[in-house]
Amino acid sequence: MFDFLPEITQLHFIRPWAWLLLIPVILLWWLYRTKGQQASGWAKLIDQHLLGWMMPNSQLGKSIKWQKNLLLTMWILLVIALSGPSWKKLPQPVFSNLASRVIVLDLSSSMDAQDVKPSRLARAKFKLTDILKAIKDGLTGFVVYAGDGFILSPLTSDTDTIDNMVEVLSTNLMPLVGSKPDKGIEKAIELLDNGAAGEGDIIWITDGGDEEELSRIKELISKTSYDLNILAIGTAEGAPIPMSNGSGFVKDNKGNIVIPKLNYNELANFADDIGATLTPMTAGNEDIELLLQRPQLTVDERLEKQDIMADRWEDAGFWLLFLVLPILLLGFKHRSMFAIVLVISVGSFASPQAQANPLESLFLNKDQQAKKLLNEEQYQEAYKTFEDPEWKAVAAYRNGDYQIAENNFENGQQLSPADKLYNKANAQALAGELEAAVSSYKEALQLNPDHQDALYNKKIVEDLLKQQQQENQQSQQQDESQSEREQNDQQQEQQQDQNSQSDESSEQQQQPSDQQQQKPELTEEELQQQFKEEEKDQELDQWLKRLPDDPGGLLRRKMYQEYRERGHKQHVDETW
């Protein structure tokens, strides 16, 4: 009998902001009532059956009042319809765009060459960010390569996931040096084979490859239906490759400085052979538009109906329009076209096929709102908003609240135990708890002996501890020597007192003299001690700054672990 009750309890409004439109109606109704009471003065003096003959306009007033009541009813119904009352979910088929692409980025050492400023890789990262912003739909994957290829992101509709990696990309991330673009293209094809429906693009950002590597890429592409688009970065003149430690430039086996040059003609011939699109890097977006252009497809070709179904709240406000339409036509015969346009306008919102809520951002969950605050560098507000302990720890860490970050890292559930201990140790180190940090690093290494970042940071903190211990020992020795000097001075003073008992006045004169000699000596020692403490604090700050805030560490470990699992060793003749 009451089967409808469970559904009614789920009643809510998809567009609650629409209720604000009742405010002007309430104000107009109040003004109308006030004016009506003022105009009804004659009704108190004249009988009702005579009032119509003496005031013929009163009949017109009744008609207007009737229309106003209709207008009020219509407006309320429209507001309810626009607010989107809903209490039932309906399964909806899911459609996805078939456009898939994989971006392959060259991270070989030659990308550090500075023939384009600030460097080839820096410009490539700028272009990569612009490409991700220009992608509006479909799926995007991301692959990098040097001596081997690695998948950093599978095919995803969320390009922000890839964009978040761009800043930390460097040639030092790669576990194997060299330049094997065919390995990167091979990984891109693997992604498209597993995630695309037979169609896809590969966007290759590179400074070139030798003839043998291009031949292997040609063989790989010829076996697929995928399109290859190439963005060439570099100049024909080239430039030396600076060493990562700043000690000079990369040299070959003969001791000559390596100068990698972009052979654009070789790439152009290669592109012609396989029907690929090749464009040099430009200052504007012409290169990006060329890379992302696709042949025009029909709707059926671009969209694929998926086997999965997604639940969606049914907008029941649409049905209220069938009550509004006759009211409009009845009360406003001479304005029927206006009535129809008004109903259609509201129907575009309240229709069951309506698009997503225009104020959808107001309904983000707490963690999504906090993530936005974190990206805007409002770390304190982000910490208060986050519900996930690990994200709260990240916000506190960036805000400099290392003790709070340490506590939240302990309560996290998403990271591995080793990574939780590693993050906790970093927070302890920056909070000045160096011994506790070393202990946490050791615990992390017990769980994961190959945790390279933990090994590196542990050594830094241990060195800092040793330096502090040495400084403490030196300070202790200085204190002991100072104490000995004070004792010697005391003994000498007592000896002088014993030898100079002849004259009390001379003793009193010498005593202030001794005090005057001791006072400046003591003040100088205090100043030296204060200077040493300030110097010690500065050294501590410098050491703590050496603790790397290295977001790329996770990517490096991921690729290193994957490379180890592959188990094959590759001989590399050219490390660039």
KOLKOLSE-863523 format. One line per 5 residues: number of its first residue (from 1); their letters; for each residue x, z, y of C-alpha. Coordinates in Angstrom, 2 decimals, m for minus. Example, Ala and Ser with C-alpha at 12.3 -4.5 7.8 and 13.67 -1.06 7.14 Angstrom:
! KOLKOLSE-863523
1) AS) 12.30:7.80:m4.50; 13.67:7.14:m1.06
***
This chain:
! KOLKOLSE-863523
1) MFDFL) 0.00:0.00:0.00; 2.83:0.83:2.37; 5.33:m1.77:1.10; 5.95:m2.91:4.68; 7.26:0.50:5.81
6) PEITQ) 10.90:0.02:4.66; 11.08:m3.19:6.70; 9.45:m1.66:9.78; 11.99:1.16:9.77; 14.67:m1.51:10.33
11) LHFIR) 12.96:m2.74:13.50; 15.48:m3.47:16.24; 15.95:m5.97:19.05; 18.53:m8.73:18.85; 18.68:m9.10:22.64
16) PWAWL) 17.90:m5.61:24.04; 19.09:m6.60:27.52; 15.84:m8.62:27.91; 13.90:m5.38:28.47; 15.51:m5.18:31.91
21) LLIPV) 13.17:m8.00:32.96; 10.28:m5.51:32.90; 11.68:m3.72:35.95; 10.50:m6.33:38.52; 7.08:m6.46:36.79
26) ILLWW) 6.66:m2.69:37.16; 7.60:m2.89:40.86; 5.18:m5.77:41.52; 2.38:m3.96:39.68; 2.95:m0.84:41.78
31) LYRTK) 2.88:m2.85:45.02; m0.28:m4.65:43.91; m2.05:m1.37:43.09; m1.05:0.13:46.45; m2.32:m2.90:48.36
36) GQQAS) m5.56:m2.96:46.34; m6.34:0.64:47.19; m5.86:m0.07:50.90; m8.16:m3.13:50.79; m11.02:m1.27:49.05
41) GWAKL) m12.14:0.68:52.15; m15.37:m1.38:52.66; m16.44:m0.67:49.08; m16.90:2.97:50.03; m19.33:2.03:52.89
46) IDQHL) m21.34:m0.92:51.43; m23.39:m1.04:48.24; m21.83:m3.09:45.48; m24.81:m5.58:45.22; m24.58:m6.33:48.99
51) LGWMM) m20.79:m6.47:49.14; m20.67:m9.89:47.42; m23.05:m11.43:50.05; m21.34:m9.87:53.03; m17.77:m10.50:51.72
56) PNSQL) m17.80:m13.76:49.71; m14.01:m13.65:49.44; m14.35:m10.66:47.14; m15.34:m13.00:44.30; m12.14:m14.90:44.92
61) GKSIK) m10.32:m11.57:44.82; m11.75:m10.85:41.39; m10.52:m14.23:40.17; m7.05:m13.54:41.54; m7.06:m10.08:39.99
66) WQKNL) m8.01:m11.60:36.65; m5.15:m14.11:36.90; m2.72:m11.36:37.84; m3.71:m9.37:34.78; m3.15:m12.47:32.65
71) LLTMW) 0.23:m12.99:34.29; 1.20:m9.37:33.61; 0.19:m9.66:29.96; 2.00:m12.97:29.60; 5.18:m11.59:31.17
76) ILLVI) 5.23:m8.56:28.86; 4.77:m10.80:25.81; 7.56:m13.09:26.99; 9.91:m10.13:27.47; 9.14:m8.87:23.97
81) ALSGP) 9.70:m12.36:22.56; 12.96:m12.76:24.47; 14.25:m9.36:23.27; 14.14:m10.67:19.70; 12.23:m8.12:17.61
86) SWKKL) 13.55:m8.24:14.06; 13.08:m6.18:10.92; 13.87:m8.61:8.13; 16.99:m10.42:6.93; 16.87:m13.97:5.64
91) PQPVF) 19.62:m15.69:3.61; 21.14:m18.62:5.47; 23.42:m21.33:4.05; 26.96:m21.27:5.40; 28.53:m24.45:6.75
96) SNLAS) 32.22:m24.88:7.36; 34.23:m27.49:9.23; 36.34:m29.55:6.85; 39.07:m30.10:9.46; 42.11:m28.29:8.06
101) RVIVL) 45.66:m28.34:9.33; 48.94:m26.63:8.58; 51.58:m26.12:11.26; 55.15:m26.31:9.95; 57.80:m24.83:12.26
106) DLSSS) 61.53:m25.42:11.96; 63.42:m22.09:12.12; 66.85:m23.43:11.20; 69.81:m22.36:13.35; 69.87:m25.67:15.23
111) MDAQD) 66.64:m24.61:16.96; 68.73:m22.11:18.96; 70.50:m25.00:20.73; 69.91:m24.96:24.48; 69.84:m28.64:25.35
116) VKPSR) 66.23:m27.94:26.40; 65.78:m24.72:28.33; 65.62:m21.90:27.53; 66.15:m23.13:23.95; 64.58:m25.50:21.44
121) LARAK) 62.89:m22.65:19.62; 61.58:m21.02:22.80; 59.99:m24.32:23.87; 58.62:m24.84:20.37; 56.97:m21.41:20.52
126) FKLTD) 55.37:m22.26:23.87; 53.99:m25.47:22.39; 52.82:m23.66:19.27; 50.84:m21.22:21.42; 49.25:m24.11:23.33
131) ILKAI) 48.35:m25.87:20.07; 46.64:m22.75:18.74; 44.64:m22.40:21.97; 43.57:m26.05:21.77; 42.25:m25.68:18.20
136) KDGLT) 38.52:m24.99:18.43; 37.31:m25.20:14.84; 38.35:m25.78:11.25; 41.04:m23.95:9.31; 44.69:m23.53:10.27
141) GFVVY) 47.67:m22.43:8.18; 51.24:m21.65:9.18; 54.55:m22.35:7.42; 58.16:m21.81:8.53; 61.37:m23.04:6.95
146) AGDGF) 65.14:m22.96:7.16; 67.01:m23.06:3.85; 63.62:m22.62:2.12; 59.94:m22.73:3.06; 57.63:m19.74:3.46
151) ILSPL) 53.89:m19.40:4.07; 53.25:m16.94:6.91; 49.50:m17.51:7.13; 47.07:m19.12:4.67; 44.30:m21.36:5.95
156) TSDTD) 42.17:m19.32:8.34; 39.63:m19.91:11.10; 41.19:m17.08:13.13; 44.08:m18.68:15.01; 44.76:m15.36:16.77
161) TIDNM) 46.29:m14.18:13.49; 48.95:m16.87:13.81; 49.31:m16.45:17.56; 50.21:m12.78:17.08; 53.25:m13.85:15.02
166) VEVLS) 54.65:m16.34:17.53; 56.40:m13.84:19.81; 58.56:m12.36:17.02; 59.65:m15.66:15.47; 63.40:m16.25:15.48
171) TNLMP) 65.98:m18.00:13.34; 67.31:m14.58:12.28; 64.11:m13.88:10.34; 64.92:m16.39:7.61; 66.41:m15.03:4.37
176) LVGSK) 68.29:m18.29:3.69; 70.16:m20.35:6.29; 70.18:m24.13:6.32; 67.62:m26.82:7.08; 65.32:m27.99:4.29
181) PDKGI) 62.24:m29.48:5.99; 61.00:m30.86:2.68; 60.57:m27.24:1.50; 58.34:m26.53:4.49; 56.26:m29.69:3.97
186) EKAIE) 55.95:m28.82:0.28; 54.46:m25.42:1.19; 52.07:m27.07:3.66; 50.82:m29.44:0.97; 50.38:m26.47:m1.36
191) LLDNG) 48.16:m24.76:1.23; 46.03:m27.85:1.80; 45.68:m28.54:m1.93; 44.38:m25.02:m2.50; 42.20:m24.62:0.58
196) AAGEG) 41.17:m28.01:1.99; 38.61:m30.42:0.59; 40.90:m33.41:0.20; 41.46:m33.87:3.93; 43.92:m32.27:6.29
201) DIIWI) 46.75:m32.65:8.76; 50.29:m31.37:8.78; 51.78:m30.71:12.23; 55.56:m30.62:11.91; 57.51:m29.12:14.84
206) TDGGD) 61.19:m29.96:14.36; 64.46:m31.15:15.86; 64.98:m33.64:13.02; 66.36:m33.96:9.53; 68.91:m36.06:7.67
211) EEELS) 68.09:m39.23:5.73; 67.96:m37.52:2.33; 65.51:m34.85:3.50; 63.25:m37.41:5.20; 63.23:m39.44:2.00
216) RIKEL) 62.00:m36.41:0.03; 59.28:m35.77:2.62; 58.19:m39.41:2.37; 57.86:m39.02:m1.38; 55.80:m35.83:m1.00
221) ISKTS) 53.41:m37.26:1.62; 52.89:m40.53:m0.29; 51.27:m38.58:m3.15; 48.61:m37.07:m0.87; 45.91:m38.18:1.57
226) YDLNI) 47.13:m35.83:4.29; 48.20:m37.04:7.73; 51.58:m36.02:9.14; 51.98:m35.47:12.89; 55.47:m34.78:14.23
231) LAIGT) 56.49:m33.05:17.45; 60.18:m33.78:18.13; 62.16:m31.23:20.16; 65.69:m31.74:21.48; 67.82:m34.37:23.19
236) AEGAP) 70.11:m37.16:22.07; 73.06:m35.38:23.71; 72.44:m32.12:21.85; 74.10:m28.78:22.58; 76.17:m26.15:20.74
241) IPMSN) 74.40:m23.44:18.75; 75.17:m19.96:20.16; 76.00:m17.27:17.62; 73.38:m14.53:17.30; 75.97:m11.86:18.22
246) GSGFV) 77.05:m13.76:21.33; 80.63:m14.22:20.09; 80.74:m17.99:20.50; 79.20:m21.04:18.86; 78.48:m22.09:15.28
251) KDNKG) 81.33:m24.08:13.70; 81.54:m26.28:10.61; 83.94:m25.83:7.68; 86.72:m27.56:9.64; 86.42:m25.21:12.60
256) NIVIP) 84.71:m27.73:14.89; 81.82:m26.62:17.10; 78.54:m27.99:15.73; 76.44:m29.97:18.21; 73.05:m30.89:16.62
261) KLNYN) 71.49:m33.97:18.21; 67.92:m35.23:18.01; 67.93:m38.66:16.32; 64.58:m39.84:17.65; 64.98:m43.41:16.38
266) ELANF) 65.50:m42.15:12.83; 62.34:m40.05:13.09; 60.44:m43.01:14.57; 61.42:m45.28:11.65; 60.43:m42.54:9.21
271) ADDIG) 57.04:m42.11:10.95; 56.39:m45.86:10.83; 57.15:m45.98:7.10; 54.55:m43.33:6.18; 52.03:m43.93:8.98
276) ATLTP) 52.77:m40.62:10.69; 52.22:m39.81:14.36; 55.40:m39.00:16.30; 55.55:m37.66:19.84; 58.40:m36.18:21.87
281) MTAGN) 57.80:m32.86:23.56; 56.30:m33.32:27.04; 55.93:m31.01:30.02; 52.14:m31.39:29.95; 49.61:m31.41:27.12
286) EDIEL) 49.85:m35.10:26.26; 51.85:m34.33:23.13; 49.34:m31.70:21.97; 46.39:m34.05:22.48; 48.17:m36.67:20.38
291) LLQRP) 48.99:m34.18:17.63; 45.42:m32.91:17.36; 43.53:m36.18:17.65; 41.51:m37.06:14.54; 39.37:m40.05:13.59
296) QLTVD) 35.70:m39.63:14.47; 33.74:m38.33:11.50; 30.01:m38.11:10.93; 28.31:m34.73:10.85; 28.03:m34.92:7.06
301) ERLEK) 31.76:m35.64:6.81; 32.78:m32.86:9.17; 30.54:m30.14:7.76; 30.34:m28.94:4.21; 27.59:m26.73:2.85
306) QDIMA) 29.12:m23.81:1.05; 27.86:m22.17:m2.13; 27.71:m18.75:m0.45; 24.79:m17.45:1.61; 24.99:m15.17:4.63
311) DRWED) 22.24:m12.73:5.62; 20.91:m13.11:9.13; 18.27:m11.14:11.02; 15.05:m13.13:11.45; 13.95:m13.36:15.08
316) AGFWL) 10.19:m12.63:15.01; 9.80:m12.99:18.79; 9.26:m16.71:18.31; 5.76:m16.10:17.01; 4.66:m14.28:20.17
321) LFLVL) 4.97:m17.57:22.04; 1.84:m18.78:20.28; m0.04:m15.98:22.09; 1.61:m16.74:25.42; 0.86:m20.48:25.46
326) PILLL) m2.97:m20.24:25.46; m2.82:m17.51:28.13; m0.75:m19.80:30.35; m3.00:m22.78:29.79; m6.14:m20.70:30.41
331) GFKHR) m4.98:m18.86:33.49; m2.89:m21.61:35.13; m4.68:m24.89:34.45; m3.17:m26.58:37.48; 0.32:m25.47:36.51
336) SMFAI) 0.27:m26.38:32.83; 3.59:m28.25:33.04; 5.23:m25.12:34.48; 3.73:m23.11:31.62; 5.13:m25.47:29.00
341) VLVIS) 8.62:m25.47:30.55; 8.63:m21.65:30.73; 7.63:m21.27:27.09; 10.26:m23.78:25.95; 12.95:m21.92:27.94
346) VGSFA) 12.13:m18.61:26.31; 11.75:m20.32:22.95; 15.33:m21.56:23.13; 16.39:m17.89:22.95; 13.73:m16.55:20.61
351) SPQAQ) 13.73:m19.39:18.10; 14.81:m18.42:14.57; 17.42:m21.19:14.86; 18.84:m19.79:18.09; 22.56:m19.46:18.45
356) ANPLE) 24.55:m16.24:18.52; 23.79:m13.53:21.02; 25.34:m14.44:24.41; 26.31:m10.78:24.88; 27.74:m10.44:21.41
361) SLFLN) 30.86:m8.81:22.81; 28.75:m5.77:23.71; 28.17:m5.13:20.02; 31.78:m5.04:18.85; 32.64:m2.09:16.66
366) KDQQA) 34.94:0.65:17.90; 38.12:m0.75:16.32; 37.43:m4.23:17.75; 36.90:m2.79:21.22; 40.06:m0.72:20.88
371) KKLLN) 42.08:m3.75:19.72; 41.06:m5.52:22.93; 42.19:m2.51:24.97; 45.48:m2.45:23.05; 46.12:m6.12:23.87
376) EEQYQ) 45.45:m5.30:27.52; 48.08:m2.51:27.30; 45.51:0.22:27.93; 47.11:2.33:25.22; 45.53:5.68:26.04
381) EAYKT) 42.00:4.26:26.09; 42.74:2.32:22.91; 43.87:5.51:21.18; 40.63:7.26:22.14; 38.53:4.31:20.93
386) FEDPE) 40.23:3.52:17.61; 38.71:5.06:14.50; 41.33:3.79:12.06; 44.20:6.36:11.87; 46.95:3.74:11.60
391) WKAVA) 45.71:1.85:14.63; 45.42:5.16:16.50; 49.05:5.76:15.56; 50.08:2.35:16.93; 48.29:3.03:20.23
396) AYRNG) 49.88:6.48:20.53; 53.31:5.06:19.63; 53.12:2.42:22.36; 51.91:5.03:24.82; 54.97:7.16:24.08
401) DYQIA) 53.02:9.94:22.35; 55.33:10.01:19.35; 54.20:13.37:17.93; 50.59:12.17:17.85; 51.70:8.86:16.34
406) ENNFE) 53.60:10.72:13.62; 50.50:12.70:12.61; 48.29:9.61:12.52; 50.77:7.57:10.50; 50.56:10.24:7.80
411) NGQQL) 46.76:9.84:7.57; 46.72:6.03:7.34; 45.40:4.26:4.26; 46.19:0.56:4.77; 50.00:0.49:4.84
416) SPADK) 52.13:1.07:1.78; 53.54:4.62:1.39; 57.02:3.35:2.23; 55.88:1.66:5.44; 53.91:4.75:6.46
421) LYNKA) 57.01:6.89:6.07; 59.09:4.30:7.94; 56.70:4.32:10.92; 56.53:8.10:10.80; 60.34:8.28:10.88
426) NAQAL) 60.48:5.98:13.91; 58.02:8.22:15.75; 60.03:11.31:14.81; 63.27:9.74:16.02; 61.80:8.74:19.37
431) AGELE) 60.33:12.24:19.71; 63.85:13.67:19.29; 63.26:15.09:15.78; 66.35:13.38:14.38; 66.84:15.45:11.22
436) AAVSS) 63.17:15.06:10.28; 63.47:11.31:10.94; 66.44:10.98:8.57; 64.48:12.87:5.92; 61.49:10.52:6.32
441) YKEAL) 63.74:7.43:6.16; 65.20:8.77:2.90; 61.72:9.28:1.45; 60.78:5.72:2.42; 63.93:4.38:0.74
446) QLNPD) 63.18:6.33:m2.43; 59.87:4.46:m2.65; 61.35:1.11:m1.59; 65.17:0.92:m1.86; 65.14:m2.62:m0.37
451) HQDAL) 63.47:m1.53:2.88; 66.06:m3.12:5.19; 64.62:m1.77:8.44; 64.58:1.78:7.08; 68.23:1.44:6.02
456) YNKKI) 69.23:0.14:9.44; 67.32:2.76:11.44; 68.49:5.57:9.15; 72.12:4.65:9.85; 71.50:4.65:13.61
461) VEDLL) 69.86:8.08:13.56; 72.57:9.49:11.27; 75.26:8.22:13.64; 73.39:9.80:16.52; 73.22:13.11:14.64
466) KQQQQ) 76.97:12.99:13.96; 77.69:12.33:17.61; 75.48:15.24:18.63; 77.22:17.52:16.13; 80.63:16.49:17.46
471) ENQQS) 79.49:17.12:21.02; 78.09:20.50:20.01; 81.41:21.40:18.35; 83.34:20.35:21.44; 80.97:22.33:23.62
476) QQQDE) 81.37:25.35:21.34; 85.16:25.06:21.46; 85.04:24.84:25.24; 82.83:27.92:25.36; 85.28:29.80:23.10
481) SQSER) 88.29:28.79:25.20; 86.43:29.75:28.36; 85.61:33.14:26.81; 89.30:33.64:25.94; 90.31:32.80:29.51
486) EQNDQ) 87.80:35.28:30.85; 89.17:37.98:28.52; 92.75:37.21:29.63; 91.69:37.36:33.24; 90.02:40.70:32.58
491) QQEQQ) 93.17:42.09:30.93; 95.33:40.88:33.79; 92.95:42.42:36.27; 93.06:45.76:34.45; 96.86:45.60:34.39
496) QDQNS) 96.91:44.92:38.08; 94.56:47.84:38.67; 96.89:50.15:36.76; 99.98:48.94:38.64; 98.37:49.12:42.08
501) QSDES) 97.01:52.65:42.27; 99.26:53.49:45.26; 96.93:52.32:47.96; 93.12:52.27:47.68; 92.68:50.00:50.68
506) SEQQQ) 95.08:47.37:49.33; 93.23:47.50:46.02; 89.95:46.87:47.84; 91.51:43.95:49.70; 92.87:42.39:46.53
511) QPSDQ) 89.60:42.82:44.63; 87.60:40.55:46.97; 90.53:38.16:46.87; 90.34:38.03:43.08; 86.58:37.54:43.24
516) QQQKP) 86.97:34.70:45.72; 89.48:33.04:43.42; 87.23:33.47:40.39; 84.02:32.37:42.09; 84.97:28.76:42.83
521) ELTEE) 86.54:28.46:39.36; 83.27:29.60:37.73; 81.16:27.27:39.90; 83.31:24.28:38.92; 82.88:25.08:35.23
526) ELQQQ) 79.12:25.30:35.69; 79.10:21.92:37.42; 81.18:20.40:34.63; 78.83:21.84:32.02; 75.79:20.48:33.86
531) FKEEE) 77.43:17.06:34.15; 78.17:17.03:30.42; 74.57:17.90:29.60; 73.29:15.07:31.80; 75.80:12.69:30.22
536) KDQEL) 74.67:13.84:26.79; 71.02:13.13:27.67; 71.96:9.64:28.87; 73.82:8.93:25.65; 70.82:10.15:23.66
541) DQWLK) 68.55:7.77:25.57; 70.95:4.89:24.93; 71.07:5.65:21.21; 67.30:5.90:20.99; 66.97:2.55:22.73
546) RLPDD) 68.99:1.07:19.88; 66.18:1.93:17.50; 64.65:m1.55:17.20; 60.99:m1.94:18.04; 61.05:m4.88:15.66
551) PGGLL) 57.62:m6.33:14.89; 59.38:m9.15:13.03; 60.66:m6.70:10.43; 57.54:m7.03:8.31; 57.80:m10.84:8.31
556) RRKMY) 61.49:m10.65:7.43; 60.86:m8.31:4.51; 57.93:m10.41:3.32; 60.03:m13.58:3.19; 63.04:m11.80:1.71
561) QEYRE) 60.91:m10.31:m1.07; 59.32:m13.69:m1.78; 62.72:m15.35:m1.87; 64.02:m12.75:m4.34; 60.98:m13.23:m6.57
566) RGHKQ) 61.61:m16.96:m6.73; 64.92:m16.10:m8.36; 66.67:m19.42:m7.71; 69.84:m19.79:m5.69; 70.38:m22.80:m3.48
571) HVDET) 73.70:m24.22:m2.40; 73.79:m24.79:1.34; 76.44:m27.10:2.78; 75.23:m26.95:6.37; 74.00:m23.62:7.70
576) W) 72.32:m25.19:10.71
***
